[in-house]
Amino acid sequence: MVSLVSGASSYTWSVPAGWSITGGQNTSTLSCTAGSFGQDGNIDVTAENACGTSLGYSIAVAVLASPVVSVSIAASPSTTVCDGSSVTFTATPANEGSAPVYQWFINGVPKE
């Protein structure tokens, strides 16, 4: 979103190659979908009215790669348990330098 330009009747947006504008063209608020990793560039906007077009405003954007985390899961005492007994699962990231987030499911239901 850019600040409204006094007297502007519309705004023209452009996005980097690989990105798509999903809404807001001709308004002061843009909605867009980012491209793939490495499709970096600038989001640019100009304001227009009957007298012409303003100087452009630009902001640099970068698309980061999704983190790749490989995980090993271990159970103690084992994955075979009797009714009512407890089992502890431990997830250990193989690449220790990352900060993984795990979502656990029990019988297909996510658990906090």
FENDADA-V225606 format. One record per residue. N is the residue number from 1. BURIAL is # if it has 16 or more other ideal C-beta (glycine too) atoms within 10 Angstrom, else .. Layout:
[[N	BURIAL] [N	BURIAL]]
This chain:
[[1	.] [2	#] [3	.] [4	.] [5	#] [6	.] [7	.] [8	.] [9	.] [10	.] [11	#] [12	.] [13	#] [14	#] [15	#] [16	#] [17	.] [18	.] [19	#] [20	.] [21	.] [22	.] [23	.] [24	.] [25	.] [26	.] [27	.] [28	#] [29	.] [30	#] [31	.] [32	#] [33	.] [34	#] [35	#] [36	.] [37	.] [38	.] [39	.] [40	#] [41	#] [42	.] [43	#] [44	.] [45	#] [46	#] [47	#] [48	#] [49	.] [50	.] [51	.] [52	.] [53	.] [54	#] [55	.] [56	.] [57	.] [58	.] [59	.] [60	.] [61	#] [62	.] [63	#] [64	.] [65	.] [66	.] [67	.] [68	.] [69	.] [70	.] [71	.] [72	.] [73	.] [74	.] [75	.] [76	.] [77	.] [78	.] [79	.] [80	.] [81	.] [82	.] [83	.] [84	.] [85	.] [86	.] [87	.] [88	.] [89	.] [90	.] [91	.] [92	.] [93	.] [94	.] [95	.] [96	.] [97	.] [98	.] [99	.] [100	.] [101	.] [102	.] [103	.] [104	.] [105	.] [106	.] [107	.] [108	.] [109	.] [110	.] [111	.] [112	.]]
